[in-house]
Amino acid sequence: MGGSDTASRQQSVASQWLSGTGDLEFVNGAVSGDTAWLAMIERARVVFKRDVGEQRWDLRVTEVFRRVGDGWERVHRHADPLVDQRSVVSVVGLLEPNT
């Protein structure tokens, strides 16, 4: 993965969205020498091409950068769905076998 195919794959994924709004919540980050990282929460409301209406699209995101000349280049991004918090009682209920 990566390399010359990255731009075309990103365009393909981006074409699935019709519209959306969102914001970033900075969680943490650091710079060490020529490497930097960020941890963020992306909170968005999005509309996909398929007709399902607006929906929440919240992601937990980590990005890693390396210094290139006078700027920074992103070398890694990982994002996964941010799940809603559950109470301990709720989680225990999920773990109990159905009787």
C-alpha positions in Angstrom: 0.0 0.0 0.0 1.0 3.6 -0.4 3.2 5.0 -3.1 1.8 6.1 -6.4 -1.6 4.5 -5.8 -2.4 6.5 -2.6 -3.9 9.5 -4.3 -6.2 7.5 -6.5 -7.4 5.4 -3.5 -8.0 8.6 -1.5 -10.0 10.1 -4.3 -12.1 6.9 -4.6 -12.9 7.0 -0.9 -13.6 10.7 -0.9 -16.1 10.3 -3.8 -18.4 8.4 -1.5 -19.3 11.6 0.5 -21.8 14.2 -0.7 -21.4 16.7 2.2 -20.5 17.0 5.8 -19.3 19.3 8.6 -17.0 18.6 11.4 -14.3 19.6 13.8 -11.1 18.3 15.4 -10.4 17.8 19.1 -6.7 17.8 19.9 -6.0 15.1 22.5 -2.2 14.9 22.5 0.9 15.2 20.4 4.7 15.7 20.5 7.8 16.3 18.5 11.0 14.4 18.9 13.8 15.3 16.5 12.5 14.9 13.0 9.4 12.9 14.0 6.0 14.3 15.3 2.7 12.7 16.2 -0.8 13.8 16.9 -3.7 12.1 18.6 -7.1 13.6 17.8 -10.9 13.0 17.8 -12.6 13.9 14.5 -16.3 14.6 15.1 -18.4 15.0 12.0 -21.9 14.8 10.5 -21.8 13.4 7.0 -24.0 12.5 4.1 -22.9 9.6 1.9 -23.9 9.1 -1.8 -26.3 6.3 -0.9 -29.6 7.6 0.5 -29.3 7.2 4.2 -29.4 10.8 5.3 -27.0 12.6 7.6 -25.2 10.5 10.2 -22.5 10.8 12.9 -19.0 10.0 11.8 -16.7 10.2 14.8 -13.1 8.9 14.5 -10.2 8.3 16.9 -7.2 9.4 14.8 -3.4 9.1 15.1 -1.1 10.7 12.6 2.7 10.5 12.4 4.9 13.0 10.5 8.5 13.3 9.5 10.4 16.5 8.9 11.2 17.1 5.2 13.3 20.2 4.6 11.4 23.2 6.1 8.1 21.3 6.4 6.4 18.1 7.6 5.2 15.1 5.6 2.5 12.8 7.0 3.9 9.2 6.8 1.1 7.4 8.7 -2.5 7.9 9.6 -4.7 5.5 11.5 -8.4 6.2 12.2 -11.1 4.0 13.7 -14.6 4.6 14.8 -15.0 6.3 18.2 -17.4 4.2 20.2 -19.8 5.6 22.7 -18.8 5.1 26.4 -20.7 2.5 28.3 -21.2 2.1 32.0 -19.6 -0.9 33.7 -23.1 -2.3 34.4 -23.9 -2.0 30.7 -20.7 -3.8 29.7 -21.3 -6.6 32.2 -24.8 -7.1 30.7 -23.2 -7.6 27.3 -20.9 -10.3 28.6 -23.6 -12.3 30.4 -24.8 -15.3 28.4 -28.4 -15.1 27.1 -30.6 -17.5 29.1 
